[in-house]
Amino acid sequence: MSTGNSPDLRQLQRRAHLDVEASVGGEIRFAAVRERERRIIFLRFFEEMSQSEIAEQVGTSQVHVSRLIRASLERMRAAAGTP
């Protein structure tokens, strides 16, 4: 269940019009990351917000947003079994 303005997995897939068969490893692994990280990934890649804009919206620094994005993508890749 999502909280506030944070998108859930179905919203991410619907908004991005994801073709699951064509995605990395055949499946996007949004479930591999926490809700806050999902929101940050959504804002960065689907809403095309800058890291600074995201930082302001979620109440953290741009540097921390950058680190969260990198770590989230690494976890998603690992969950999908890709390098």
N, C-alpha and C positions, 0 to 999 in steps of 0.2 A: 504494500500500500504506500502511496506517495504522501508526502507531507508538504503543505504549503505550495510553493511554486515548483517544487522539485519533481521532475518527470519520472515516471516509472518506466520499466523496461518496455512495455507495450507502447507507451507514448514515444519513446526514443525510436523504436522500430517504425512506427507509423509515420512520424514526422520526417524521418530520414528516408522513407520509402526504401528501406533496405531490402535487397535481394539476398536473402540468407544463403542461398546456394552459391552465389558468387562472392560471398564474403570470405575473409581470411579463415582458412581451415574449415570452410563450409558452415561456420556458425560464429556469430558475434557473441562474445562472452561478457556482456555488460554485467551479468550476475557476479562476475569475478571481482567487481569493485564495489566499495561501499556507496551508499546513497549520495553522500556529499560529493564524492568523486564522480559519480554518474552525472550529477547535475553540472559539474564543472566541464566534463567531457561534452555534454549536450550543448552547453553554452558556447564552448570553443568551436566545435566542429559543425554543429547543426544551426546554431544561431549566429555563428561567425563573429562572436564578440572577441575583443582583444583580451590578453591576459590581464591587463590593467583594469579593463571594464569588469571582468569577472571578479577580480580581487575586491573591487569596490562593492560589488553586489553581494558577495558572500562574506565580506568582512575579514579579509586577510591580505597579505602582501602579494604583489605580482610575482615575486621570487617563489613564494610558497605555492602559488597557483601553478607555476612552471614545474616545480618539483612534483606536485600532485598529478599533473597531466602525464609527465614522464613515467612515474611509478604506476599509474593506472594503465597506461598503454602497455607497459611491460607485463603487468599481471594479466591483461586481456590476451596478449600474445601467448603467454605461458599457458593460459587456460585453453587456448585454441590449439596449442601444440605447435606453434610456429616460432622460429628464431627471432 
